[in-house]
Amino acid sequence: MDASLPAHMRPDRSFQGLLLALQRYWADYGCVILQPYDMEVGAGTFHPGTTLRALGPKPWNAAYVQPSRRPKDGRYGENPNRLQHYYQFQVILKPSPPNLQELYLKSLAAIGIDSAVHDIRFVEDDWESPTLGAWGLGWECWCDGMEVSQFTYFQQVAGVECAPVAGELTYGLERLACYLQGVDRIMDLNFNGREGAEKVSYRDVFFQAEQEYSRHNFEHADTAMLFEQFKMAEAACKKYLDAGWKDGKREAHLMALPAYDQCIKASHVFNLLDARGVISVTERQSYIFRVRELAKACGEAWVHTEAGGAA
Amino acid sequence: MPDLLLELFSEEIPARMQAKAADDLRRLVTDKLVAEGLVYEGAKAFATPRRLALTVHGIPARQPDLKTERRGPKVGAPDAAVQGFLKATGLTSLDEAKIQRDPKGDFYIGLIEKPGRDAIDVLAEILPVIVRTFPWPKSMRWGARSAKPGSLSWVRPLHAITATFGLETEEPDVVKFAVDGIEAGQTTYGHRFLAPSAISVRRFEDYEAKLLDAKVVLDPERRKDAILTDAKQLAFAQGFELVEDQNLLDEVAGLVEWPVVLMGSFEEEFLKTPDEVIRATIRNNQKCFVVRDPKTGKLASKFVLVANIEATDGGKIIVGGNERVIRARLSDAKFFYETDLKTKLEDRLPKFEQIVFHEKLGTQAERIKRIERLAAEIAPLVGADVAKATRAAHLAKADLLTEVVGEFPEVQGLMGKYYALAQGEDASVAAACEEHYKPQGPADRVPTDPVSVAVALADKLDTLVGFWAIDEKPTGSKDPYALRRAALGVIRLIAENTLRLSLMKVAVSALAGLSVKAADADKLPSDLLAFFADRLKVQLREQGARHDLVDAVFALGGQDDLLMIVRRVDALGKFLESDDGKNLLAGTKRASNILAIEEKKDKRTFDGAPDAALYGLAEEKALAKAIGEVKAEAGAAVAKEDFAAAMSAMAKLRPPVDAFFDKVRVNDDDAKVRENRLKLLNEIRSATRAVADFSKIQD
């Protein structure tokens, strides 16, 4: 960690400093630093920069912050570590470099986690996303008993075998920041690194939002509209996929990305419906299946695009 | 003879897979060596989070030469057959073959001599195959090579292979092979953080020692010993006692190469949460041990963690970090527990109407109603208060819907007890919430409180009858609903509490309570009874008792009182160990064998009472008299359920039976006398049936 940095840039003094330090580190490595995807997603993996770019033979190294929405995890801002909206820092490297573990450990050093005094461990965690039709093997990375990242070698995404395999790192930023700043509640994080009147805390930025969205997610989200939106997104996704095949032949696809947007949309709408408790246990499986079918069709379309490696 | 050192160095191997992987590596390599004619002296395999290692010592430097004979075509066979034979044997002409004569004619025999190869070459051939086909439960591809089909799969990325072969006294050779671009060599690496540099190794002895210098304890047993010793000491030094946990120890030893044991603490106020919940939280989520106060047996507000590094600050930061996480986890657990306490157990029950127990057996709510009814029925038979048993059955499953059990399934039942006590339930009712699941296995304790016993029996019998009704019986190794365990539980509950219970009646009643119609309802209870007999045999066999005696008792028919069966088997076993028992068994078998032969000859049975007027010899009369007496005496003893006395009565049969066979010729020339004597033999058989069917007993 660069000790000469001012507090508003330092990972141990400000939440934004943590984001900046990670961006800097991975930019230095050679990653494309993307910005968050402009749609609601449940995890950084949904960003097309990961889901779709993980597919096909072309090398791809990218990193970005992704706001992630988990409607069910809302606690009206009252739980010390649970939020319905939080940030993930996502790194995707394709093909996975041979020294990915070292690169990861150096990134921890870059944000001030020194492996001489911290106990860093790679604990088995098989990752699977039933909605994305994706799975991989890897670990949860522990720092002094706390899970701070997910480390995954993608084997399959959107139903397509990864060839070559991409390595994905996901940092839980709020949790890491709490640890670095030594606070017990996410809301108590110093966001901008200033003190006194100039200080902006995580609470100042997000507390009201957590309350409002918790109300929305659990009590007021318009379920009739959401059911309708799910159907519309599903239909639109299929429609764009059908229309995207060049000359009607299944050789080249020209609209994988817009179709995938509708898949993301359907997934988020499903999460909202789930949080509202209007989906029964058996229906739940069928909704997950429907989203997965969209994701798989998008994956299939993507590998027939130029970025997806089609000739 | 030379030794092999093999190491497969990778990224972190899941802890739960390490022991089996080490074992598989040893087995695969040594099996292959033996198959190649290389009989070794010894082998040992090890695993750490980052490596599998194997040492095989005393491997012959060369395979033995192999000579095999191959039979070829007949002399004078067509040329095509001869050419094929020459090609297969590598002979240049038929002059090199022998001719062998057998009944079918003269044949060419080719002698193939295969010179043994150097062991190192054999190893270079077998090791890459083993790496490529290694039986990981789940494996993955990685890196640039994964773009191509057929790239290597390993549990996590494989980075280096060390493989050396040679004599102790010489510089060993590297076994030359490569797997998907990874060349075998003699370079490995030390601890990820404490000594990450490359290490050059020669053979197992220096390998293990150099790793130790590089902060890697290779042998998982040594890591476990070190962790356990240090953890106990650390606890002891603070006046506490480590709560030992073998599974956790195994797992933790698989997460570290250099174990460093540290102690942390948490706030006293968390100790208000039940100990088991604290332990589950700390163990499952944080993989840490808990400690207790040896005087009270209660948990102390400390935990023991195992780090993978010797930190430069002595572990202060590591302990602090773990404490923070454990505090957060415990505060979640405490919150769950306190939330649970706010809802009465019975108020949770309506939710069970939405939860399917089994598609064909209805909802959990229906199942609970059935268990209630059955528990009420069983209660008087086991000395339990009917109202309490009903109440306990009503509440016993409710904790499944609590937050704590949702988080930690292993405390199901136990939480039910705590919540029942907290809402002021009777102590027996509360105990039954926990104990009705027992016994969970052969080593588990059997409940003794009658209320627990009634609910435990009702729960298990409902399960057994239900799955029997829908024909989901265990087959072979498949027993997804743990029905064998349930049946064994019933057996132990009855036997260890000396309960009198007609299983048939209870089964019929349980069956009547089901809403599903059983396909074979009439046969079901006796079918289930046969399953119990099988389980009882297995249990007796495991205890070292003779399981054939169970058959001998069940063969009497109408036996559905497990306690009586067990007692009868017990008395029979003791009797058969005595001389009287052995001889009577032999006599009875002899009688049965003679009868079987004569019955077949005459195509008739010899039932019916013998005619006393036809007895010609003293031994006949004596036997007839003894049978009469023994029958009466044994019958009376059985009626009093005094099986030992029944066996003593049986013992009196032995001298007259022995004397009879000694002096009396059964197949007398006089047909009437012969028939009468056969009837007398039949009487021996029927007399012994007062206690068991002796024909089912193995010699």
Boltz contact constraints between the chains, C-beta under 6 A:
constraints:
  - contact:
      token1: [A, 57]
      token2: [B, 147]
      max_distance: 6.0
  - contact:
      token1: [A, 95]
      token2: [B, 143]
      max_distance: 6.0
  - contact:
      token1: [A, 95]
      token2: [B, 144]
      max_distance: 6.0
  - contact:
      token1: [A, 96]
      token2: [B, 142]
      max_distance: 6.0
  - contact:
      token1: [A, 96]
      token2: [B, 143]
      max_distance: 6.0
  - contact:
      token1: [A, 98]
      token2: [B, 143]
      max_distance: 6.0
  - contact:
      token1: [A, 101]
      token2: [B, 11]
      max_distance: 6.0
  - contact:
      token1: [A, 115]
      token2: [B, 193]
      max_distance: 6.0
  - contact:
      token1: [A, 116]
      token2: [B, 312]
      max_distance: 6.0
  - contact:
      token1: [A, 117]
      token2: [B, 311]
      max_distance: 6.0
  - contact:
      token1: [A, 117]
      token2: [B, 312]
      max_distance: 6.0
  - contact:
      token1: [A, 117]
      token2: [B, 313]
      max_distance: 6.0
  - contact:
      token1: [A, 117]
      token2: [B, 317]
      max_distance: 6.0
  - contact:
      token1: [A, 119]
      token2: [B, 307]
      max_distance: 6.0
  - contact:
      token1: [A, 119]
      token2: [B, 308]
      max_distance: 6.0
  - contact:
      token1: [A, 119]
      token2: [B, 309]
      max_distance: 6.0
  - contact:
      token1: [A, 119]
      token2: [B, 318]
      max_distance: 6.0
  - contact:
      token1: [A, 122]
      token2: [B, 12]
      max_distance: 6.0
  - contact:
      token1: [A, 124]
      token2: [B, 14]
      max_distance: 6.0
  - contact:
      token1: [A, 137]
      token2: [B, 140]
      max_distance: 6.0
  - contact:
      token1: [A, 144]
      token2: [B, 318]
      max_distance: 6.0
  - contact:
      token1: [A, 144]
      token2: [B, 321]
      max_distance: 6.0
  - contact:
      token1: [A, 144]
      token2: [B, 322]
      max_distance: 6.0
  - contact:
      token1: [A, 145]
      token2: [B, 286]
      max_distance: 6.0
  - contact:
      token1: [A, 145]
      token2: [B, 322]
      max_distance: 6.0
  - contact:
      token1: [A, 145]
      token2: [B, 325]
      max_distance: 6.0
  - contact:
      token1: [A, 146]
      token2: [B, 325]
      max_distance: 6.0
  - contact:
      token1: [A, 153]
      token2: [B, 140]
      max_distance: 6.0
  - contact:
      token1: [A, 153]
      token2: [B, 142]
      max_distance: 6.0
  - contact:
      token1: [A, 155]
      token2: [B, 140]
      max_distance: 6.0
  - contact:
      token1: [A, 163]
      token2: [B, 147]
      max_distance: 6.0
  - contact:
      token1: [A, 164]
      token2: [B, 144]
      max_distance: 6.0
  - contact:
      token1: [A, 164]
      token2: [B, 146]
      max_distance: 6.0
  - contact:
      token1: [A, 164]
      token2: [B, 147]
      max_distance: 6.0
  - contact:
      token1: [A, 165]
      token2: [B, 141]
      max_distance: 6.0
  - contact:
      token1: [A, 165]
      token2: [B, 142]
      max_distance: 6.0
  - contact:
      token1: [A, 165]
      token2: [B, 146]
      max_distance: 6.0
